[in-house]
Amino acid sequence: MNTCGFIDAAKEESIEAILDAAEAAHARGARVAAVGCLVERYRDELAAELPEVDLWCGLDTAPLLAALGEAGGEAGDRPVGDALPVPRRPRPVSAYVKISDGCDHRCSFCAIPLIKGDYETVPAGEVLRSARAALAAGARELVLVGQDTSRWAQPGWGGVSRLLGELAALEPAPEWLRLLYLQPEGVDSALLEALAAHAVPYADIPLQHASGAVLRRMRRSGDGAGHLALLERVRAVLPGAAIRSTFITGFPGETDAEFEELVAFVRAAGLAVAGVFVYDEQEGTEAAGMPGAVPRELALERAARLGEVIDREAEQFWSGLAGDTVDVLVEQGASRADGRATGRIALQAPDVDGRTVLTGRRTRRGDLVRAIVRDSLGYDVEAVAATGGT
Ligand code: SF4
């Protein structure tokens, strides 16, 4: 069971998942291992509280691989896929490829550097190998992830622009390349040109707030005016791009006026989608114990209000697509010509964004279908296959 230790909700969900996995595993005589960030951070406490778990390993998975090797009766260094029978899964339509790990930023609310450590680049060769494997397995979209993807660089090899170019030139080539988690400082003209040349028109830029004072307390740069200028630069190079962001309400000391700055920014930003999180104090971070704690009720109220503003503003973005010609990547095919398939257009990222319902054509999972947008409902899109489209 892989775990997350980023915020309290993720910790609770991870513990529930471990308990469910332990029950299911032990019922059939199997063992359960818990790995990942939550274990890395709280291994001793977890081991004392959850005797159900047979093996604990944090970010170092060598003990797990050794155990899998023993379970398969083979050498411990065999790949996991060779050691155990792999259940049949549907062909992956999109695949995540990790290009970096850890973070050199020190946002005062964030526990990730405490868990993952400093920024580390995944070497180009490894990224390309993972990408080739995913494409060979049928993925049509590669989604590049890391805590801070825009600063990817390998000395003597090049930066993220070259990486995107090499990935786009793979055989078979990805239909879509998507780069997530662009920290605002890293969004420069070179990156935007590389995105325009090789990736989908999608910019995921976590901004967290728009009040300069709050951002300074968060140990982040910028302010609302700077953010708007950044978004303008993005749109100048990636016209029509979907811009996604995330925001935190109730950060220590956030006043009514500072929150209103955030609301005003969101009204002006034209975002396609944004996540809103209520500040969640994490032990060991600089913000834990900062003065000016915002009552949780108030932070929740602000999050709800900001969410409503975001929904209203985003509706303009999605309804503005009506009549556009798009490609739909089918994730769940329709068996009959008049059936409804579901998938995504390039402006929708997997797992976090809305979906597209496609009608008018028999389709299969993994098809990329030319279509016309008919309508939108919230963050979802309805499209009909174009006559003679592919
Ligand atoms: S940039 Fe992201 S991962 Fe890095 S410290 Fe800030 S919030 Fe955490």
Residues whose N, C-alpha, C, O or C-beta is under 5 A from the ligand:
A	BS01	SF4	C103 H105 R106 C107 C110 I112 Q147
